[in-house]
């Protein structure tokens, strides 16, 4: 089953941020063996809003939870986290924040970042879903711009996406 979400860029109804929040909360409850994020641009963006303690069962601080924190917690749980992005300085800053989060949690060996020229793909693949489309993992991509993303739950599609992402961006990394 696939679910496609299209936003018009005129105003955010929160559908993309709600989707990401749900997907990341599920991952925190049941971490995948591998989490692969491919995004031309990626930033230290809020992905879970726990200001009202809605996610108390996940033992999260009562505040906005940012992408590097979620990825760091997943790595700390034993997930192998792979992030690929282009060479933009903004992405390099994200990579530094993510790696510092992983070092702080003592799991930097589980986090792999590949910064590569000309990357323009966008997707998030775990053991249970593949989200792909036009959205970068930035504030504007999630909350402002007109985007189209498709959530796929078919195990064959998920496996195919993981294999393709790893072949393109993470060859030789375990």
C-alpha positions in Angstrom: 0.0 0.0 0.0 1.3 3.4 -0.9 0.2 6.8 0.4 1.1 10.0 -1.5 1.0 13.4 0.2 1.1 16.6 -1.9 1.4 20.1 -0.4 0.9 23.3 -2.3 3.5 25.5 -0.6 1.0 28.2 0.2 0.5 27.1 3.8 1.5 24.2 5.8 -1.3 22.0 7.2 1.3 20.0 9.1 0.6 16.8 7.2 4.3 16.2 6.3 5.5 17.1 9.8 2.8 14.9 11.4 3.8 12.0 9.1 7.5 12.3 9.9 6.7 12.6 13.6 4.7 9.4 13.5 7.4 7.5 11.5 10.2 8.6 13.8 8.2 7.8 16.9 7.6 4.3 15.5 11.3 3.9 14.8 12.1 5.0 18.4 9.7 2.3 19.7 11.0 -0.4 17.4 14.4 0.6 15.9 15.2 -0.7 12.5 18.5 -2.5 11.9 19.3 0.3 9.4 18.0 3.8 8.9 19.0 5.4 5.6 18.4 9.1 5.0 19.2 10.5 1.6 18.5 14.2 1.1 20.1 16.9 -1.1 19.7 19.2 1.8 19.3 18.2 5.4 19.2 20.3 8.6 18.9 20.3 12.3 15.1 20.4 12.0 12.4 19.6 14.6 10.9 16.2 13.8 9.0 15.3 17.0 7.0 17.8 19.1 7.0 16.6 22.6 6.2 19.9 24.3 3.0 18.5 25.7 4.6 15.2 26.7 2.6 13.3 24.1 5.5 10.9 23.7 6.1 10.2 27.4 6.4 6.5 26.7 9.5 7.2 24.6 11.4 8.9 27.4 11.9 12.0 25.4 12.5 15.5 26.9 9.5 17.7 27.0 10.4 20.0 24.1 10.9 19.8 20.4 13.1 16.9 19.4 15.5 17.5 16.5 16.5 15.2 13.7 20.1 14.6 14.9 18.7 13.6 18.3 16.4 11.1 16.9 19.1 9.6 14.6 21.5 9.5 17.6 18.9 7.7 19.8 18.4 5.2 17.0 22.1 4.6 16.6 22.4 4.3 20.4 19.7 1.6 20.2 21.9 -0.3 17.8 20.5 0.8 14.4 23.0 1.6 11.7 22.3 5.1 10.6 23.3 6.2 7.1 23.0 9.8 5.9 23.9 11.0 2.4 23.7 14.6 1.3 25.4 17.0 -1.2 28.4 19.1 -0.5 26.6 22.3 0.6 28.1 23.9 3.8 24.7 23.7 5.4 24.8 19.9 5.1 28.4 19.7 6.5 27.1 21.6 9.5 24.3 19.0 10.0 26.9 16.2 9.7 29.0 17.7 12.4 25.9 18.1 14.7 24.9 14.5 14.0 28.4 13.1 14.6 28.7 15.1 17.9 25.3 13.7 19.0 26.6 10.2 18.2 29.9 10.7 20.0 28.0 12.1 23.0 25.8 8.9 23.1 28.9 6.7 22.5 27.6 5.2 19.3 29.5 7.0 16.5 30.5 3.7 15.0 26.8 3.2 14.1 26.5 6.5 12.2 27.8 7.0 8.7 27.6 10.2 6.7 28.5 10.5 3.0 28.8 13.9 1.5 28.9 13.7 -2.2 28.8 16.1 -5.2 25.6 16.5 -7.2 23.3 14.5 -4.9 19.7 15.5 -5.5 17.8 12.4 -4.4 15.5 12.4 -1.3 14.3 9.5 0.7 14.1 7.8 4.1 14.3 4.0 4.2 14.0 1.8 7.3 13.1 -1.8 7.9 9.4 -1.0 7.7 8.9 1.9 5.3 10.3 3.9 2.4 9.4 7.6 2.1 10.5 9.2 -1.1 9.7 12.3 -3.2 10.7 15.9 -3.6 11.0 16.9 0.1 14.4 17.7 1.6 14.8 17.1 5.3 14.8 20.8 6.2 12.3 23.2 7.7 11.3 24.5 4.3 11.0 21.1 2.8 8.8 19.8 5.7 6.8 22.9 6.5 6.9 25.5 3.7 7.5 24.4 0.2 5.1 22.5 -2.1 6.2 18.9 -2.0 5.1 15.4 -3.0 6.2 12.4 -1.1 5.1 8.8 -1.2 5.2 6.4 1.7 5.7 2.8 0.7 5.2 -0.1 3.1 5.8 -3.0 0.6 8.7 -5.1 1.9 10.1 -5.7 -1.6 10.1 -1.9 -2.3 11.7 -1.2 1.0 14.5 -3.7 0.4 15.0 -2.4 -3.1 15.3 1.2 -1.9 17.8 0.2 0.8 19.9 -1.8 -1.7 19.9 1.1 -4.2 20.7 3.7 -1.6 23.6 1.7 -0.2 24.9 0.8 -3.7 24.9 4.5 -4.7 26.1 6.2 -1.6 27.4 3.8 1.0 29.3 1.1 -0.9 31.8 -0.6 1.5 30.2 0.8 4.7 28.7 -1.7 7.1 
